Amino acid sequence: MVPLNWYIGLSIVIFSLGVIGFLTRRNILIMLMSVELMLNAVNISLVAFSHYLQDLRGQVLVVFIITVAAAEAAIGLAILVSLYRNKGSVHTDTLTEMKG
Amino acid sequence: MDQYLLLPLLPLAAFILNITLGGGLFKNKAHWIAIPAVAGSFILAVLCFIDAVQGKVVNENVFTWIASGTFQVSFGFLIDRLTAVMLIVVTSVSLLVHIYSVGYMHGDKGYYRFFSYLSLFTFSMLMLVMSNNLLQLYFGWEAVGLCSYFLIGFWYEKKSASDAGKKAFIVNRFGDFGFGLGVIMIFLYLGSLQYADVFARVGTLQGQTVSLLGYQVDLITLIALLLFCGAAGKSAQFPLHVWLPDAMEGPTPVSALIHAATMVTAGVFMVARFNPLFILSETAMHVVALTGAFTCLFAASIALVQNDIKRVIAYSTVSQLGYMFMACGVGAFGAGVFHLYTHAFFKALLFLGAGSVMHAMSGGLDIREMGGLKKFMPVTYWTFLIASISIAGIPGLAGFFSKDEILWLAYNGGTVGKIAWLTGTLVAAITAFYSFRLIFVAFHGKFRGTHEQEHHLHESPSSMTVPLMILAIGAVAAGWVGVPAVLGGSNWIGHFFEPVLGHPHVSGGHEDEWMVMGVSVAGALGGIFLAWVMYSWKPALSDALMERMKGVHRVLLNKYYIDEFYDLVIVRPAMWLSTNVLMAITDGKIIEGIVNGVPKSIGNFGERLRKLQTGSVQHYGVVMALGLVVVLAVVTVWVLP
């Protein structure tokens, strides 16, 4: 039996990887993947706590999060594709229209 | 009731039609709207006059105009004998001027605009004379001033015309300021603006004083003088006369209608209308009489040397208005209004005649370039001559009867009256002189203009000459209603006005009356003779005299330098204040400072704020993550335990 701490540790590591990836990479595709990473880190901790507390609500929530993440990925990728077609690049440094 | 309402509304309707549709629809047929309207008003005015002769007095309120607490003003009509005569004067002269304008303004690009302003003026003037309360009078008063401004500056592309319009408007502000204060004081002390109430209660003010700048001033005198301020402005009396000669920049029919026959007499009408108030204050009466007498002499002396035909007539108007005030000031309100009525005809005729001359001279106004016009334009000549004889006061014509009535009643009016009489008699001679100077210089002798102008000389079209002829009949016959008793008449008009304007005091006998009449007629004949000698028989004489009295001539030619004086004392300081204080400091620094400063500081703030918006998702992400850390830290450290 793997103790809860390990799951939490794994979740923290993956989440941190996601955050660092999101903040440091300039490629939007990578940033999207980092976001997915963060979401899944949360999923791990949810499932772990669900098992630990013997409460199925955590796992139900995970199913929702996966659904939302799938939808988000679909939309995000679609935007990404059209962005690339219009700009010829998916690098955030070249996308400065919103700069004040 | 309805017919009285229709009287001013007909010209108003014509104005609305012409101003809205004139430019597109009527164009050079605008007179087909304006003339029938004013003709309708004229017919109604005649009906009113017939009623008034039978002694009918209409005093009705049509509707409530303003109701605010105790301040009640209704919109109503008072048609008594004074109003009835004014109605006849206004509508008849207006009608003739309308007809004349068809010829005079032919081909002008503002044709419809001209007729709409004339209609608006007629409406306003009718409102002024028909009003039964002070506020409506004030409304008409300002509205005629506005029309006068429009029409003086009718040819607004011309700088001198638009300047003259502004001058007329601004000078009138000075007078109207006093008039407005007078109206307010009447309401404050009498609680009503209806003539009937005011005249009924005015006696209660007798003996009351009011503190003004530390002095105790008689209340009635103060009110009367404030009202007279307005009258002096509108009727171009001495300190405020400067606008009227400049107003001649407007089209000549306007000069005839507004600046000779009707609007400028509004002041006289107002003083006559308020005779129950004025007679209670001896001081105010003296001021009115002496202002009138002074203006009369002052303006006549300027008219002696002017070379612009319209300006001579304009100064003559100022002078004749002085006569009317002189009459009012000595208590002869009836005589004043009688002169107003005869003056309207012969002065309108003089102006329209001058317009006809201008028409032939292609706009030339200088009498030194005219001469010998008699044979080119006989109708204009004869009608002009009739008007001149009338204004000179030769027995039998209109001007004689009214002028003689004024002089005779002034003679009976105590010390001030005697001064007025002496001035008036002297001015009668001067008037005859300058009127006939015009006749001899412009119409007799040889033509002195260019050859081209001479070739162009012609009599005016019949739309212009017919009004001249009709007015000439008026200039001859208008006075026959006031033939004095010594000449076998009954002075019908004097008795006609008695219910409204009172009965002037007469102490002298028939011999005195003959003397007064004889002196003024002799003066007038002397003036005409002198004019003939100097300008027809021996023209060298006038040049020699001009040479001898160079200084006097220059002062008169420059109108006593009054304009220059006002320019120095009022206009320049006002301009200085405007440009250096109001424009540079108030507007430039304070207002612009606020107006520009507020957006500038907001802009600066925004400039700094926009630095936060880098447009880079990562920055937002960092801030979000750090924010989350802070929130979590706060929750774990302070909230949870």
Interface residues (C-beta under 8 A of the other chain):
Chain A: V19 F22 L23 T24 R26 M31 T92 D93 L95 T96 E97 M98 K99 G100
Chain B: L609 R610 K611 L612 Q613 T614 G615 S616 V617 Q618 G621 V622 A625
